[in-house]
Amino acid sequence: MQSYPTAMPARQIAEELGRSLGAVRAKARALGVRRPLRGRAADAAGALTPPPPPAQFGNTIKTLF
């Protein structure tokens, strides 16, 4: 089995394997292979940051009074 380190159209992969385009796409979907995110989707995925850690209980009580 060969791996393709560069971008390769699904249609070309299907032709090289002698399979239909739908079969290649279905196999990729079953294996969890997908194209990289582009545009706004990539920006949104990169913009996610974890929430700040919760404040300590003692510090919370001191700020209340």
KEKE-3310 file (N, C-alpha, C; in steps of 0.2 Angstrom, whole numbers, plus 5000, padded with zeros to 4 digits):
npx = (5004:5003:5007:5001:5010:5007:4994:4980:4969:4953:4947:4958:4964:4954:4954:4967:4966:4957:4943:4927:4923:4914:4916:4929:4927:4918:4926:4936:4928:4924:4936:4939:4946:4948:4947:4958:4953:4947:4948:4935:4931:4943:4949:4940:4942:4955:4953:4948:4949:4953:4943:4946:4954:4944:4941:4949:4941:4943:4948:4937:4928:4934:4934:4920:4917)
npy = (4994:5011:5027:5044:5058:5071:5082:5074:5072:5064:5058:5054:5045:5035:5031:5025:5014:5007:5008:5014:5032:5034:5023:5025:5037:5032:5023:5031:5039:5029:5025:5037:5047:5063:5079:5092:5106:5122:5139:5148:5138:5132:5143:5145:5133:5134:5144:5141:5141:5135:5136:5147:5141:5136:5148:5148:5142:5149:5161:5166:5168:5178:5189:5191:5199)
npz = (5000:4996:5002:5001:5002:4997:4992:4984:4971:4974:4964:4956:4964:4965:4951:4950:4959:4953:4957:4961:4962:4973:4981:4985:4992:5002:5009:5014:5023:5032:5037:5044:5038:5032:5023:5027:5037:5030:5028:5036:5045:5049:5055:5066:5073:5077:5086:5097:5115:5131:5145:5159:5174:5188:5202:5218:5233:5245:5241:5234:5244:5251:5242:5242:5254)
capx = (5000:5006:5004:5002:5011:5004:4987:4979:4961:4950:4945:4964:4965:4949:4957:4973:4964:4952:4937:4923:4924:4910:4919:4935:4925:4915:4931:4939:4924:4924:4942:4939:4950:4945:4951:4960:4948:4949:4944:4932:4931:4950:4950:4936:4945:4961:4952:4945:4954:4950:4941:4951:4953:4940:4944:4949:4935:4945:4949:4930:4925:4938:4931:4913:4917)
capy = (5000:5017:5033:5050:5064:5077:5082:5070:5071:5058:5054:5051:5039:5030:5028:5021:5008:5004:5008:5020:5037:5033:5018:5028:5041:5028:5019:5036:5040:5023:5025:5043:5051:5069:5084:5097:5112:5128:5145:5150:5132:5132:5149:5143:5127:5136:5150:5138:5141:5132:5141:5148:5137:5139:5151:5144:5143:5154:5167:5168:5171:5185:5194:5193:5203)
capz = (5000:4995:5005:4997:5006:4995:4990:4978:4970:4976:4957:4954:4968:4962:4945:4951:4963:4949:4961:4959:4967:4979:4985:4988:4998:5008:5013:5018:5028:5036:5041:5048:5034:5030:5021:5032:5037:5027:5029:5043:5049:5052:5060:5072:5076:5080:5090:5104:5120:5136:5150:5165:5180:5193:5208:5224:5237:5250:5237:5232:5251:5253:5238:5244:5260)
cpx = (5004:5003:5006:5003:5009:4997:4986:4971:4959:4948:4952:4965:4960:4952:4963:4971:4959:4945:4933:4924:4920:4913:4925:4932:4922:4920:4935:4935:4924:4930:4943:4944:4946:4950:4953:4954:4951:4945:4941:4932:4938:4951:4946:4939:4951:4959:4949:4950:4950:4948:4946:4949:4948:4944:4944:4943:4937:4946:4942:4927:4928:4935:4924:4912:4921)
cpy = (5006:5023:5039:5056:5070:5076:5078:5070:5064:5054:5051:5044:5033:5027:5023:5014:5004:5003:5014:5026:5037:5028:5021:5032:5038:5025:5025:5038:5035:5023:5032:5048:5057:5074:5089:5103:5118:5133:5147:5144:5131:5137:5147:5138:5129:5141:5147:5138:5138:5137:5142:5143:5140:5142:5147:5146:5149:5160:5170:5171:5178:5190:5196:5198:5209)
cpz = (5000:4999:5001:5001:5004:4993:4984:4977:4971:4969:4955:4958:4966:4956:4946:4955:4959:4953:4959:4964:4973:4983:4989:4994:5003:5012:5017:5024:5034:5041:5045:5044:5032:5027:5027:5031:5034:5029:5036:5048:5053:5057:5066:5076:5080:5086:5097:5109:5126:5141:5156:5170:5185:5199:5214:5229:5242:5247:5235:5239:5252:5248:5239:5249:5259)
residu = (MET:GLN:SER:TYR:PRO:THR:ALA:MET:PRO:ALA:ARG:GLN:ILE:ALA:GLU:GLU:LEU:GLY:ARG:SER:LEU:GLY:ALA:VAL:ARG:ALA:LYS:ALA:ARG:ALA:LEU:GLY:VAL:ARG:ARG:PRO:LEU:ARG:GLY:ARG:ALA:ALA:ASP:ALA:ALA:GLY:ALA:LEU:THR:PRO:PRO:PRO:PRO:PRO:ALA:GLN:PHE:GLY:ASN:THR:ILE:LYS:THR:LEU:PHE)
# end
